[in-house]
Amino acid sequence: MRVDYASRRDRMVRLQLARRGIRDPKVTRAMTRVPREKFVPEELAEFAYDDTPLPLPENQTISQPYVVALMTEALELDDDDRVLEIGTGSGYSAAVLAEIAAEVFTIERHPSLADAARARLEALGYDNVHVRCGDGTLGWPEEAPFDAIVVTAGGPAVPRSLREQLAQGGRLVIPVGVERVQRLLRIRRTDEDRYDEEDLGPVLFVPLIGEEGWPAGSAARESPARRPRPSGPAETVAAAAEPFDDIDGADLAPLLERIGDARVILLGEATHGTAEFYEMRARITRELIARKEVRFVAIEADWPDAHQIDRFVRGESAAAHPERAFARFPSWMWANRQMLDFIRSVREWNAARGPAGQTRVYGLDLYSLYTSARAVLAYLDDVDPEAAAVARARYGCLAPWEHDPAAYGAAALRGRFDDCADDVVRMLDDLLRQRLAYSARDGDRFFDAVRNAALVKGAESYYRSLYYGAHRAWNVRDRHMFATLEALLAHHGADARAVVWAHNSHLGNAAATSMSASGETNLGELCKDAFGDDCYAIGFGTDRGTVAAAEEWGGTMRVMDVRPAHEESYERICRDSKVPSFFLPLAAGADPDARALLMQERLERAIGVIYRPESEYASHYFHATLPLQFDEWVWFDESRAVEALAVEYDPARLPDTFPFGL
């Protein structure tokens, strides 16, 4: 099958570059024009526009598209500029530069790469690119001066020769540092002997080998001229962390001060089965209820299931039964001892307050298609039997699929049941048109019915979209959760404040992760876009221990060992800090060294209801930029599984988090 690379290029520019802040139209236009698939090994062509670097011969790499765009934009190029590039590689970056500048001179130290890049660039018609094999640290003095110089490898310091070959007013962009502690610098020559230096943030490149770089065959070791403070990533995180010994004794005052008057507080989790995540979220939430007057807690659960918990915390039912409310796979996600302790504490808080001062519990998710439809019918049977009859007819198209709603999506894909989508939308519209008449009888019951009708609409769209691709279905789900959150905030009034419990993958800003490159959004991104600084997002992480999870869909929950984190992950840095548990502020105003260091994109782990340790790297890691994803990070070096409550569930029913596990 022929691959549409042009469409992939457009998508790459839109999702990987524009959404990360690349704004120069000359750069985005150049990235759209250059066929990256021609600059990678043939067997990797299908991955050319993925958000990742790719290997080249001679143990070199072609940088990920975003890094190429970032460095090109930093050069501030004009169309009459002459540019020097150090580190030709496959020639891709040189081609991007050649789309903007008048002439490009590029140096590669490996003869085989230089020859291949020269032939490739000539074949593609880039006659304004000149390739030389040699020591890039010495520059190209006979063609100097240059308006811009870019170096695609990290050196111990800025080579003197490159400074001298920079024209007055010229810009030099280069990674400088030791081992994995590199900074991207922009050097601007403002006078004959004056250079201004600007730090653009942390990066990670292969060593710059040469007479004015690192010696051949050596690692990029400590440079006396640029000794980092502290000595490495782990030490930097340790210096910025706010340690605590145990959850109950943790001092939350600094965290609460950072949260400030935020209206929406997002509390994540890196797994769906770690006790410490639930216990710390419970501790933080209780403090927010008491000190910040939080009106409701919204959880990654279905509306009718959470409604049973809400009735308990408000004293309308005598016993808490999360094991009944959450009786289908994955039951342990909410039917666990830690959750039970939390909802009992909310009930105790509410018991001393009138209805107006109580804290509510709601569900944001959309899997309870048929339970919600029945709830709408039950409500209408009480308040408007004629409308109930209409609702039964409209929802009737969903009835054959009650025990396998995913099969409804397959049938809808074949063009059958197209009217069903219209029917569930009309049902919600009819309810909303009767708002004044229905809500006058019992506003809370009416609101519950509307949210159930909205859930039916969202679930129908979700199951239909499953067969158009998982990314589309994910977006339907998270947009439904956001719409539910917005409705709850409106229902509780302009001053209402909310706490949200969900997985990190839902609450961390998707624009700061590889999700964005796949066209996915999430609840966290939607909240940040809508509420800005009125939203405070807190992520959670752990290195090792145990977790409650299953090996397959509908499988039996097991307490499984969590593997120590991957060496290229944020979790590994936290582990190496040797601080067992801590809060780490990440938002603007946090420790500048830690925040800058963590701005380097790394791996991050996500364990859902399914855990596959044997394929952990492929199954559970994604790329992220932590300080743009969260405002705060909570760390537990070693953690334990939640204590699941005994339940009986029907494994034939669709899992709560199908098909994502998150």
KEMIFI-219690 format. One line per field, with one value per residue (C-alpha): residue number from 0; residue in one letter; x, y, z. Coordinates in Angstrom, 1 decimal. Layout:
guti	(NUM  ...)
fido	(a  ...)
x	(X  ...)
y	(Y  ...)
z	(Z  ...)
//
This chain:
guti	(0  1  2  3  4  5  6  7  8  9  10  11  12  13  14  15  16  17  18  19  20  21  22  23  24  25  26  27  28  29  30  31  32  33  34  35  36  37  38  39  40  41  42  43  44  45  46  47  48  49  50  51  52  53  54  55  56  57  58  59  60  61  62  63  64  65  66  67  68  69  70  71  72  73  74  75  76  77  78  79  80  81  82  83  84  85  86  87  88  89  90  91  92  93  94  95  96  97  98  99  100  101  102  103  104  105  106  107  108  109  110  111  112  113  114  115  116  117  118  119  120  121  122  123  124  125  126  127  128  129  130  131  132  133  134  135  136  137  138  139  140  141  142  143  144  145  146  147  148  149  150  151  152  153  154  155  156  157  158  159  160  161  162  163  164  165  166  167  168  169  170  171  172  173  174  175  176  177  178  179  180  181  182  183  184  185  186  187  188  189  190  191  192  193  194  195  196  197  198  199  200  201  202  203  204  205  206  207  208  209  210  211  212  213  214  215  216  217  218  219  220  221  222  223  224  225  226  227  228  229  230  231  232  233  234  235  236  237  238  239  240  241  242  243  244  245  246  247  248  249  250  251  252  253  254  255  256  257  258  259  260  261  262  263  264  265  266  267  268  269  270  271  272  273  274  275  276  277  278  279  280  281  282  283  284  285  286  287  288  289  290  291  292  293  294  295  296  297  298  299  300  301  302  303  304  305  306  307  308  309  310  311  312  313  314  315  316  317  318  319  320  321  322  323  324  325  326  327  328  329  330  331  332  333  334  335  336  337  338  339  340  341  342  343  344  345  346  347  348  349  350  351  352  353  354  355  356  357  358  359  360  361  362  363  364  365  366  367  368  369  370  371  372  373  374  375  376  377  378  379  380  381  382  383  384  385  386  387  388  389  390  391  392  393  394  395  396  397  398  399  400  401  402  403  404  405  406  407  408  409  410  411  412  413  414  415  416  417  418  419  420  421  422  423  424  425  426  427  428  429  430  431  432  433  434  435  436  437  438  439  440  441  442  443  444  445  446  447  448  449  450  451  452  453  454  455  456  457  458  459  460  461  462  463  464  465  466  467  468  469  470  471  472  473  474  475  476  477  478  479  480  481  482  483  484  485  486  487  488  489  490  491  492  493  494  495  496  497  498  499  500  501  502  503  504  505  506  507  508  509  510  511  512  513  514  515  516  517  518  519  520  521  522  523  524  525  526  527  528  529  530  531  532  533  534  535  536  537  538  539  540  541  542  543  544  545  546  547  548  549  550  551  552  553  554  555  556  557  558  559  560  561  562  563  564  565  566  567  568  569  570  571  572  573  574  575  576  577  578  579  580  581  582  583  584  585  586  587  588  589  590  591  592  593  594  595  596  597  598  599  600  601  602  603  604  605  606  607  608  609  610  611  612  613  614  615  616  617  618  619  620  621  622  623  624  625  626  627  628  629  630  631  632  633  634  635  636  637  638  639  640  641  642  643  644  645  646  647  648  649  650  651  652  653  654  655  656  657  658  659  660  661)
fido	(m  r  v  d  y  a  s  r  r  d  r  m  v  r  l  q  l  a  r  r  g  i  r  d  p  k  v  t  r  a  m  t  r  v  p  r  e  k  f  v  p  e  e  l  a  e  f  a  y  d  d  t  p  l  p  l  p  e  n  q  t  i  s  q  p  y  v  v  a  l  m  t  e  a  l  e  l  d  d  d  d  r  v  l  e  i  g  t  g  s  g  y  s  a  a  v  l  a  e  i  a  a  e  v  f  t  i  e  r  h  p  s  l  a  d  a  a  r  a  r  l  e  a  l  g  y  d  n  v  h  v  r  c  g  d  g  t  l  g  w  p  e  e  a  p  f  d  a  i  v  v  t  a  g  g  p  a  v  p  r  s  l  r  e  q  l  a  q  g  g  r  l  v  i  p  v  g  v  e  r  v  q  r  l  l  r  i  r  r  t  d  e  d  r  y  d  e  e  d  l  g  p  v  l  f  v  p  l  i  g  e  e  g  w  p  a  g  s  a  a  r  e  s  p  a  r  r  p  r  p  s  g  p  a  e  t  v  a  a  a  a  e  p  f  d  d  i  d  g  a  d  l  a  p  l  l  e  r  i  g  d  a  r  v  i  l  l  g  e  a  t  h  g  t  a  e  f  y  e  m  r  a  r  i  t  r  e  l  i  a  r  k  e  v  r  f  v  a  i  e  a  d  w  p  d  a  h  q  i  d  r  f  v  r  g  e  s  a  a  a  h  p  e  r  a  f  a  r  f  p  s  w  m  w  a  n  r  q  m  l  d  f  i  r  s  v  r  e  w  n  a  a  r  g  p  a  g  q  t  r  v  y  g  l  d  l  y  s  l  y  t  s  a  r  a  v  l  a  y  l  d  d  v  d  p  e  a  a  a  v  a  r  a  r  y  g  c  l  a  p  w  e  h  d  p  a  a  y  g  a  a  a  l  r  g  r  f  d  d  c  a  d  d  v  v  r  m  l  d  d  l  l  r  q  r  l  a  y  s  a  r  d  g  d  r  f  f  d  a  v  r  n  a  a  l  v  k  g  a  e  s  y  y  r  s  l  y  y  g  a  h  r  a  w  n  v  r  d  r  h  m  f  a  t  l  e  a  l  l  a  h  h  g  a  d  a  r  a  v  v  w  a  h  n  s  h  l  g  n  a  a  a  t  s  m  s  a  s  g  e  t  n  l  g  e  l  c  k  d  a  f  g  d  d  c  y  a  i  g  f  g  t  d  r  g  t  v  a  a  a  e  e  w  g  g  t  m  r  v  m  d  v  r  p  a  h  e  e  s  y  e  r  i  c  r  d  s  k  v  p  s  f  f  l  p  l  a  a  g  a  d  p  d  a  r  a  l  l  m  q  e  r  l  e  r  a  i  g  v  i  y  r  p  e  s  e  y  a  s  h  y  f  h  a  t  l  p  l  q  f  d  e  w  v  w  f  d  e  s  r  a  v  e  a  l  a  v  e  y  d  p  a  r  l  p  d  t  f  p  f  g  l)
x	(0.0  1.3  2.1  0.8  4.0  2.7  -0.2  2.1  4.3  1.3  0.2  3.7  3.9  0.4  0.6  4.3  5.5  2.7  1.2  4.6  5.1  7.0  5.6  8.0  6.1  9.4  10.3  7.0  6.9  10.4  9.4  6.4  8.4  11.4  10.6  12.0  11.4  14.2  16.7  16.2  17.2  14.7  13.5  12.5  10.7  7.3  8.5  10.0  7.3  7.0  7.9  11.2  14.9  15.9  19.2  21.7  24.9  28.1  26.1  24.6  20.9  18.6  17.0  13.2  11.4  10.6  14.3  15.2  12.4  13.4  17.0  16.2  13.7  16.4  18.7  16.2  17.1  16.5  16.3  19.7  21.6  24.6  24.5  27.1  25.9  28.2  27.1  25.4  24.2  21.7  21.4  17.9  18.6  20.7  17.7  15.4  18.0  18.3  14.6  15.0  18.6  20.5  23.4  24.2  27.7  27.6  30.4  30.3  33.2  32.2  33.1  30.3  27.7  29.1  29.1  25.6  24.2  25.9  24.4  21.0  20.9  22.0  19.3  16.6  17.8  19.3  22.1  22.5  24.0  27.7  28.9  32.4  34.0  36.2  36.5  33.4  34.8  37.2  34.4  34.9  37.2  37.5  33.8  33.4  31.8  28.4  25.1  24.1  25.9  24.1  25.8  24.0  26.3  27.1  30.5  32.3  32.3  31.6  34.5  36.6  36.8  33.1  32.8  35.4  33.6  30.3  29.4  28.5  24.9  25.1  23.6  25.3  23.1  24.9  24.4  27.0  27.6  28.7  27.3  23.5  23.6  23.6  22.2  21.1  22.8  22.2  25.4  24.8  27.9  27.1  30.5  34.0  34.9  31.5  29.1  25.8  24.7  21.1  20.1  17.3  16.9  18.2  18.9  20.5  22.8  25.7  29.2  30.8  34.1  37.0  40.0  37.9  35.4  35.6  38.5  37.6  36.7  36.1  32.8  31.6  33.0  33.3  34.4  36.1  34.8  31.1  30.6  26.9  25.2  24.2  26.3  23.5  19.8  19.1  21.0  19.1  15.8  16.9  17.8  14.4  12.2  10.1  10.5  8.0  8.3  4.7  1.4  -0.4  2.5  3.3  3.3  0.8  0.9  3.4  1.4  -1.8  -0.2  0.9  -2.6  -3.8  -7.3  -7.3  -10.9  -10.0  -7.4  -6.4  -5.0  -3.5  -2.0  0.5  -1.4  -4.9  -3.8  -1.3  -2.3  -0.1  -1.7  -5.2  -4.0  -2.2  -5.1  -7.4  -5.2  -4.9  -8.6  -9.6  -7.4  -8.8  -12.4  -11.6  -9.4  -10.5  -14.2  -14.1  -17.7  -17.3  -14.9  -15.2  -13.7  -12.8  -15.9  -19.4  -22.0  -24.6  -21.9  -20.5  -24.1  -24.3  -21.2  -22.6  -25.8  -23.7  -21.5  -24.6  -26.2  -29.0  -27.9  -26.8  -23.8  -20.9  -20.8  -18.1  -17.9  -21.5  -21.3  -18.1  -18.9  -17.6  -14.0  -11.8  -13.6  -10.5  -10.0  -12.6  -13.7  -10.7  -10.0  -8.3  -11.3  -13.7  -11.7  -11.8  -15.6  -16.2  -14.2  -16.2  -19.4  -18.2  -17.4  -20.8  -22.7  -21.8  -23.1  -26.3  -27.0  -25.6  -22.3  -21.8  -19.1  -20.5  -19.0  -19.6  -18.5  -17.1  -16.8  -19.2  -19.2  -22.6  -24.6  -27.5  -27.5  -27.8  -30.5  -32.6  -32.0  -33.4  -36.4  -37.0  -36.9  -39.3  -41.7  -42.1  -42.3  -43.6  -44.9  -45.6  -42.0  -40.9  -42.7  -40.9  -37.6  -38.2  -38.7  -35.6  -33.4  -34.8  -32.3  -29.6  -31.3  -29.9  -26.4  -26.8  -24.4  -21.9  -22.0  -18.8  -20.7  -23.1  -20.1  -19.3  -22.9  -23.0  -19.8  -21.6  -24.1  -26.8  -28.4  -27.4  -30.7  -29.8  -27.2  -29.9  -32.4  -30.1  -29.2  -32.9  -33.6  -31.0  -32.3  -35.9  -34.8  -33.0  -36.0  -38.1  -35.5  -37.8  -40.8  -38.8  -36.3  -39.0  -40.1  -36.6  -33.6  -31.1  -33.0  -33.4  -29.7  -29.0  -31.3  -29.7  -26.2  -27.3  -28.9  -25.6  -23.7  -25.9  -25.2  -21.4  -21.3  -23.2  -20.6  -17.8  -18.7  -19.4  -16.0  -14.1  -14.1  -12.8  -9.6  -8.6  -7.4  -10.8  -12.5  -10.1  -10.9  -14.7  -14.3  -12.1  -14.3  -17.3  -15.5  -14.6  -18.2  -19.4  -17.0  -18.1  -21.7  -20.9  -19.1  -22.1  -24.5  -22.7  -22.3  -19.6  -17.6  -17.6  -14.3  -13.6  -11.1  -10.7  -9.3  -8.1  -5.1  -2.1  -2.8  -6.1  -5.0  -1.5  -1.6  -1.7  0.0  3.2  3.3  3.5  -0.3  -0.4  1.6  -1.2  -3.9  -5.1  -6.3  -7.3  -9.2  -6.0  -5.4  -9.0  -8.9  -5.7  -7.1  -10.4  -9.2  -5.6  -4.0  -7.3  -6.4  -3.6  -2.5  -0.7  0.9  2.1  4.9  6.7  9.7  9.0  6.9  3.6  0.4  -3.1  -3.6  -4.7  -2.7  -5.6  -9.1  -11.5  -8.7  -8.3  -6.7  -3.3  -0.8  2.1  5.7  6.4  9.7  12.2  11.9  13.6  16.9  15.7  12.6  11.6  11.0  14.6  15.8  13.4  14.7  18.3  17.6  17.5  14.7  12.1  9.0  8.6  6.6  8.3  6.9  7.1  5.1  6.6  8.2  9.5  13.2  14.7  17.5  15.1  12.4  14.9  16.5  13.1  12.1  14.1  11.6  11.9  10.0  7.2  5.4  1.7  0.2  -3.5  -5.8  -3.6  0.1  2.5  6.0  7.5  6.8  6.8  8.8  6.5  3.3  3.6  6.0  5.4  7.4  6.5  7.8  7.0  6.9  4.5  2.4  1.9  2.2  3.4  4.8  4.3  6.9  6.9  10.1  8.5  4.8  2.3  -0.9  -4.4  -6.4  -9.2  -12.6  -14.2  -16.6  -18.4  -18.5  -19.6  -16.5  -18.7  -19.5  -17.3  -14.4  -14.7  -11.6  -12.0  -10.0  -7.3  -6.8  -6.3)
y	(0.0  3.4  5.7  9.3  11.0  14.5  14.1  12.7  15.8  18.1  16.3  16.4  20.1  20.6  18.3  18.1  21.6  24.1  22.7  22.9  26.5  26.6  29.8  31.0  30.4  30.0  27.1  25.3  25.9  24.3  21.4  20.8  20.8  18.5  14.8  13.4  9.8  10.3  11.0  8.0  4.3  2.8  0.2  3.1  5.3  4.5  6.0  9.2  11.5  9.9  12.1  10.5  10.5  7.6  5.7  6.3  4.5  5.2  5.2  8.6  9.7  12.0  14.3  14.2  16.7  19.0  19.4  20.3  22.9  24.3  24.8  26.2  28.7  29.7  30.7  33.5  33.0  35.4  34.3  36.0  34.3  32.1  29.2  26.8  23.5  21.2  17.5  16.8  13.3  12.3  15.8  16.4  19.5  20.9  20.5  22.3  25.2  25.3  25.9  29.2  30.5  31.5  29.1  26.2  24.9  21.6  19.5  15.8  14.0  10.5  10.1  7.6  9.9  12.9  11.1  9.7  13.1  14.9  12.5  12.6  16.4  16.7  14.1  16.2  19.4  21.2  23.0  25.6  23.1  22.4  19.3  18.8  15.9  17.2  18.4  20.5  22.1  24.1  25.4  26.4  29.4  30.0  30.6  32.7  34.8  33.1  34.8  31.7  28.5  25.5  22.6  19.3  17.7  18.6  20.0  20.8  24.5  26.7  26.2  29.3  28.8  28.9  32.1  33.8  32.7  34.2  37.5  40.6  40.2  36.5  33.7  30.5  27.7  24.8  22.3  22.6  20.5  17.2  13.7  14.1  17.6  19.8  23.2  24.6  28.0  30.8  33.0  36.3  38.3  41.9  43.4  42.4  41.0  40.8  37.9  37.7  34.2  33.0  29.7  28.0  25.0  21.5  19.1  15.8  15.3  12.9  14.3  16.9  15.2  17.3  19.4  22.0  19.4  16.1  13.8  10.9  7.7  9.6  10.2  13.7  14.0  16.9  20.2  22.6  25.5  24.4  22.5  22.0  22.9  20.5  17.7  16.0  15.5  13.4  15.8  18.8  17.1  16.2  19.8  21.1  18.3  18.8  15.4  13.8  10.7  9.5  10.5  11.4  13.5  15.3  19.1  20.1  23.9  24.7  22.7  24.3  27.7  26.8  25.6  29.0  29.9  27.4  26.5  23.0  20.8  17.7  14.7  12.0  8.6  6.6  3.3  2.3  0.1  1.8  2.4  5.5  7.3  6.9  7.7  10.9  12.0  11.4  13.4  16.3  16.3  16.4  19.4  21.1  20.4  21.8  24.8  25.6  24.8  22.3  21.5  18.2  15.5  14.1  10.7  8.6  6.5  6.3  8.8  6.2  4.2  7.3  8.4  5.5  6.8  10.3  9.1  7.5  10.6  12.7  10.3  9.1  5.5  3.7  1.8  2.4  -0.3  0.6  -3.2  -3.0  0.3  -0.8  -4.4  -4.9  -5.2  -3.5  -3.4  -2.8  0.6  2.1  -0.9  -0.8  -0.2  3.1  4.4  3.1  5.0  8.2  8.2  7.4  10.5  12.6  11.3  12.2  15.7  16.1  14.9  18.1  20.3  21.2  20.1  23.4  22.9  19.3  17.9  15.8  12.9  12.5  10.3  11.7  8.6  7.2  3.4  3.0  3.3  1.1  1.9  5.6  5.0  3.2  6.0  8.5  6.3  5.9  9.7  10.3  7.6  9.7  13.2  12.8  9.3  10.5  11.6  8.3  6.4  8.5  7.9  4.1  4.2  6.3  4.2  1.0  1.0  0.3  -2.5  -5.4  -4.5  -4.2  -7.1  -6.1  -2.4  -2.5  -4.7  -1.8  0.2  -2.5  -2.5  1.3  1.2  -0.7  2.1  0.5  2.3  5.8  7.1  5.9  8.7  11.2  9.7  9.9  13.5  14.4  12.8  15.0  18.0  17.3  17.0  20.3  22.0  20.9  22.3  24.8  22.5  19.5  21.2  23.1  19.7  18.5  20.3  17.8  14.8  16.7  17.4  13.7  12.7  15.3  14.0  10.4  11.4  13.2  10.0  8.0  10.4  10.3  6.5  6.0  8.3  6.5  3.0  4.1  5.8  2.8  1.4  4.6  4.3  4.3  8.0  9.2  7.2  8.5  12.0  11.4  10.0  12.8  15.5  13.9  14.0  17.7  18.5  16.7  18.7  22.0  21.1  20.3  23.6  25.5  23.5  24.4  28.0  30.5  30.1  26.3  24.5  20.9  18.1  15.6  12.1  10.3  8.7  10.8  10.1  11.9  14.8  15.7  18.2  16.0  18.8  18.2  14.5  12.2  11.9  15.2  13.8  11.1  13.7  12.9  15.5  14.8  16.2  18.0  19.8  20.9  22.1  24.1  25.7  26.6  27.6  28.5  29.3  28.4  24.8  23.1  19.7  17.2  14.0  11.0  8.6  5.5  3.4  0.0  -2.1  -3.8  -2.9  -4.3  -5.1  -7.8  -9.4  -9.2  -7.8  -9.3  -11.2  -11.8  -9.0  -9.9  -8.2  -7.8  -6.6  -3.3  -3.2  -0.5  2.4  2.7  4.5  7.2  8.0  10.8  8.1  7.0  10.5  10.6  7.2  8.3  11.4  9.0  10.9  8.2  10.4  14.1  16.9  18.6  22.0  22.3  25.3  28.7  30.1  26.6  25.9  27.1  24.5  21.6  22.9  23.6  20.2  18.5  20.4  17.8  15.4  11.9  8.7  8.5  5.3  4.7  1.5  1.1  -1.8  -4.0  -4.5  -6.4  -6.2  -8.4  -5.7  -2.7  -0.4  -0.8  -1.1  1.4  4.2  7.4  10.6  13.7  17.1  16.9  20.7  21.4  18.3  19.0  21.8  19.5  16.0  13.6  10.8  7.5  5.5  2.2  1.6  -1.1  -2.4  -1.2  -3.5  -4.7  -5.4  -8.7  -8.4  -10.5  -9.2  -10.4  -10.7  -10.7  -7.0  -4.4  -3.2  0.3  1.5  -0.4  -0.3  1.9  0.5  4.1)
z	(0.0  -1.0  2.0  1.8  3.1  2.2  4.6  7.3  6.9  7.2  10.3  11.8  11.4  12.8  15.8  16.6  15.8  15.9  19.1  20.8  19.9  16.6  15.1  12.4  9.1  7.2  9.5  9.3  5.5  5.2  7.3  5.2  2.0  2.9  2.3  5.6  4.4  1.9  4.7  6.9  6.2  3.8  6.3  8.7  6.1  7.6  10.9  9.3  10.7  14.2  17.1  17.7  16.6  14.3  13.9  11.1  10.2  12.2  15.5  14.6  14.7  12.8  15.3  15.9  13.7  16.7  17.6  14.0  13.9  17.3  16.4  13.0  14.5  17.0  14.1  13.1  9.4  6.5  2.9  2.1  5.0  4.6  7.1  8.5  9.9  11.9  11.8  8.4  9.3  6.6  5.3  6.5  8.6  5.8  3.5  5.9  6.2  2.4  2.1  4.0  3.6  0.4  1.0  3.4  4.2  6.1  7.6  8.5  10.1  8.8  5.1  4.4  5.8  4.0  0.7  1.1  2.2  -0.7  -3.3  -1.6  -1.5  -5.2  -6.2  -4.5  -6.2  -3.3  -5.3  -2.6  -0.1  0.0  1.9  3.3  5.2  8.1  11.6  12.2  15.4  13.2  10.9  7.3  7.5  3.7  3.4  6.6  7.9  8.4  9.3  11.3  12.6  14.0  15.7  16.0  18.6  22.2  23.0  26.3  25.4  22.4  19.9  19.5  15.7  15.3  17.3  15.1  11.9  13.0  11.3  13.4  14.2  13.5  15.6  16.8  18.2  20.0  22.7  25.5  28.5  30.0  29.6  29.9  31.3  28.1  27.5  24.2  23.8  21.3  20.9  19.2  18.0  18.8  18.1  17.1  20.5  22.2  22.3  24.1  25.3  25.8  27.4  25.5  27.8  28.4  25.4  24.8  21.8  20.7  21.6  19.3  18.4  17.1  17.9  19.7  21.0  22.7  21.9  19.6  21.6  24.9  26.7  27.3  30.8  33.3  31.8  34.1  32.1  32.6  35.8  36.3  39.7  41.1  39.6  37.6  37.0  40.1  42.4  40.8  41.6  45.1  45.8  44.6  46.1  49.3  51.1  53.4  55.5  55.4  53.9  57.1  58.4  55.1  55.4  52.7  53.5  50.7  48.2  49.2  48.8  45.3  44.4  45.7  44.4  41.5  40.7  39.3  40.9  39.0  40.9  38.8  39.2  37.3  37.8  38.6  41.4  43.7  47.3  47.9  45.0  46.4  50.0  49.0  46.8  49.7  52.1  49.6  48.8  52.5  53.0  50.0  51.2  54.6  53.6  50.1  50.3  47.4  46.5  44.7  43.7  40.2  39.5  36.5  36.9  35.3  36.4  37.8  39.6  41.3  42.1  44.6  46.4  46.3  48.0  50.8  51.4  51.7  54.2  51.8  52.1  55.3  54.0  51.6  49.0  46.4  45.7  44.5  42.7  40.8  40.3  36.7  35.5  36.6  40.0  42.1  40.4  42.8  45.0  47.2  50.9  50.2  48.4  51.1  53.7  51.7  51.1  54.8  55.7  53.3  54.8  58.3  57.0  55.4  58.5  60.3  57.5  55.8  52.2  50.8  52.5  51.7  49.3  46.5  44.5  40.7  37.9  34.6  32.4  29.8  29.8  31.5  28.4  29.4  33.1  32.2  29.7  32.3  34.7  32.2  31.7  35.4  35.9  33.0  34.2  37.4  35.9  32.4  31.3  27.7  27.4  28.9  26.1  23.5  25.2  25.2  21.5  20.8  23.1  21.7  18.9  21.5  23.2  21.1  22.1  25.9  26.7  24.0  23.3  21.3  18.8  18.3  17.0  14.5  13.2  13.0  11.0  8.2  7.9  10.0  12.9  11.6  13.0  16.5  16.9  16.0  18.4  21.5  20.6  20.3  23.7  25.4  23.5  24.6  28.3  28.1  26.5  29.5  31.9  33.6  33.9  35.1  37.4  39.2  40.7  41.8  40.3  41.5  40.0  36.8  36.6  37.3  34.4  32.0  32.8  32.2  28.9  28.0  28.9  26.6  23.8  24.6  24.9  21.6  19.9  21.7  20.7  17.2  17.0  18.3  14.8  13.3  15.4  19.0  18.9  17.8  20.5  23.2  22.2  22.4  25.9  27.3  25.7  27.3  30.7  30.2  29.2  32.4  34.5  32.9  33.6  37.2  37.7  36.2  38.3  41.5  40.7  39.7  42.9  42.9  43.2  42.1  42.6  39.8  40.3  37.1  35.5  34.6  31.0  31.3  33.5  32.3  29.4  26.3  24.3  26.3  25.4  22.4  22.6  20.7  17.8  17.4  17.3  20.9  23.4  27.0  30.0  31.3  28.1  27.8  31.4  30.8  27.7  29.4  32.9  32.5  35.9  37.5  36.9  38.9  37.7  39.9  38.5  40.5  39.9  41.4  40.6  41.9  44.3  43.6  41.7  41.4  37.7  35.3  32.5  29.9  29.5  31.9  33.6  37.3  39.3  40.5  42.8  40.4  40.8  39.2  37.4  38.2  35.8  32.5  32.5  30.1  32.1  34.5  37.0  36.9  37.7  40.7  41.8  41.5  43.6  46.6  48.1  49.0  48.7  47.8  46.2  43.3  42.1  38.3  37.3  36.4  39.6  40.7  41.1  37.8  37.6  38.1  35.8  33.1  33.4  33.3  30.2  28.3  26.8  28.4  28.8  31.4  32.5  32.5  34.0  33.6  34.5  32.4  33.2  30.9  32.5  29.7  27.1  29.5  27.2  24.3  26.3  29.1  28.2  26.2  25.7  27.7  28.9  32.6  33.5  30.7  31.5  35.2  37.7  40.4  40.7  43.7  44.0  45.9  45.3  46.3  46.5  47.2  45.6  46.6  48.9  46.6  48.1  47.3  44.4  41.9  38.4  35.0  32.8  29.7  30.3  28.7  30.9  32.4  30.5  27.3  25.1  26.7  30.2  31.4)
//
